[in-house]
Amino acid sequence: MNLKGRSISSIEDLSKEDFENLFLFADKLSDNPKDALELCKGKILGVLFFEPSTRTRLSFESAMLRLGGKTIGFSDGENTSTKKGEIISDTIKTIENYCDIVVMRHWIEGAAKMASELSSVPIINGGDGKHEHPTQTLVDLYTMHREFGDISKLEVCLVGDLKYGRTAHSLAHGLSLFGSKIKLFSPKELSFPDELKGMLKNRFNGNFEEKASLDECLDTDIIYMTRLQKERFANLYEYEKVKNVVVLNYDKIKNRKAKIMHPLPRVNELDYDIDDSEKALYFKQMKYSVPIRMALIASMLGVDL
Ligand code: NCD
């Protein structure tokens, strides 16, 4: 694997082999926490979050601390010179002097890609608008690998806001690398973008199906739920119309095959009554997010156990 010095602005920056190597590395790091603590001593992760986050930002920070490194950054662009009118390129030109690697989240699609072209230190895309969220896919695929083993044998149904949901966009790409079967279900106003369907058709021989109801997805291996991205709707009336269309509860799935994943946060699409059942994998996703992000940071910094 050679991720050293590379930026990850899109899921397309990672190959199937990169994923598999990162899974092995994450397993090793989980098994050797003391040795892991030596790996990134003296290194600094810059954490630039211009959009809200709980899990992504804190798991990246935790990952760097568990590698023995340190973090600097902000969780709200409003408290930075962006508020005074500074453009991203100047922010990047600044932060590259202060740290060895950067994770950034921004509402503009392509912001991380642009940053990676300007920056002398590697950039990780922690989510860019409605476009992509490659490291959530890393977390999701690592969870599937840990919980099911062979990702290529899985049938996964992506459900919810497939139009604006960046986690679903990146995950579809990621699953296509492994050859898993993909099903898609969303309210019709929020369907998977045509250009991404085209990508799946070309790269994946059309190994996906669009479903007309959630009931048709209940016997897949995994239902990957996503919330409706209220903040990305141009018109809130449109949001109100569809906000209760997709709702999953324990009753619906208790006698069915599917386990449930969700990148979180949830709004009302995923009932709390699933939480304590063996169906819920979404808390495990959070647990696995730290070792897999440790593996990513260490690999991009060129260190190994
Ligand atoms: C997601 C995101 O920010 O795209 N959350 C996450 O990173 N775990 C999902 C979302 O906001 O709906």
Boltz pocket constraint, residues with backbone or C-beta under 6 A from the ligand:
constraints:
  - pocket:
      binder: B
      contacts: [[A, 52], [A, 55], [A, 56], [A, 126], [A, 127], [A, 133], [A, 136], [A, 166], [A, 167], [A, 226], [A, 227], [A, 263], [A, 264], [A, 265]]
      max_distance: 6.0
